[in-house]
Amino acid sequence: MGGAIREEDATAIVATLPRLKLLCLDGCYLPKHVLLTIIHGCPELEALSAKRCVAFDEGDDEVAREAAMIGRFEVGGSRLVNKLDLYDVDDVDDDTSPYVDVI
């Protein structure tokens, strides 16, 4: 998917699709509180994928606990900050991401 999932987006999902079963939000800017809004507001979710997202960490205990009722919950590669937004501390360009710098 990509892009940003905002609070108003989560509120719209919950209000209009509370019986949602499957949802893929891979690669999005997805703050933790927004993810939790979706988890709490869609209690029939069977599968939720939020892999490689930015703004929550894949190892967040609260997110894992709140999503425990979802049969297939995937958040691998999600992190609080975008690695590409950080400067290399050793000034060596060793980033293995698929992004290309254009000068």
C-alpha positions, -999 to 999 in steps of 0.1 A, spaced: 0 0 0 23 28 12 14 63 22 2 75 56 -26 61 77 -38 89 99 -62 90 128 -91 100 106 -83 71 82 -84 46 111 -117 62 124 -132 58 89 -121 22 87 -136 14 121 -168 33 115 -175 18 80 -159 -16 82 -161 -29 117 -165 -65 105 -134 -63 84 -116 -97 82 -84 -90 62 -63 -58 61 -29 -51 46 -11 -18 55 24 -28 45 49 0 40 28 28 56 35 55 80 14 40 108 16 55 143 11 30 171 -21 47 184 -36 46 149 -28 8 146 -44 3 180 -75 21 169 -79 -3 140 -72 -33 162 -97 -23 188 -123 -11 163 -123 -42 140 -127 -71 165 -133 -96 137 -99 -92 120 -85 -126 111 -54 -112 93 -36 -79 97 -3 -72 79 16 -41 88 51 -51 77 79 -25 70 58 3 85 72 34 102 60 49 135 57 18 157 82 -9 165 77 -45 155 87 -56 190 62 -34 208 47 -55 237 15 -35 239 8 -39 201 15 -76 204 -8 -80 234 -37 -60 219 -34 -80 186 -32 -114 202 -68 -123 191 -58 -118 154 -50 -152 139 -23 -138 115 -7 -106 126 25 -96 107 46 -66 116 81 -77 106 104 -48 97 83 -21 113 102 5 133 97 38 151 119 58 127 127 55 90 163 42 87 167 64 56 160 95 76 190 89 98 226 101 90 253 75 89 274 80 120 306 68 104 300 87 71 302 55 51 274 49 26 267 13 34 229 14 32 216 -16 14 181 -2 9 166 -2 -26 164 37 -26 187 56 -49 201 91 -42 197 115 -71 220 145 -71 
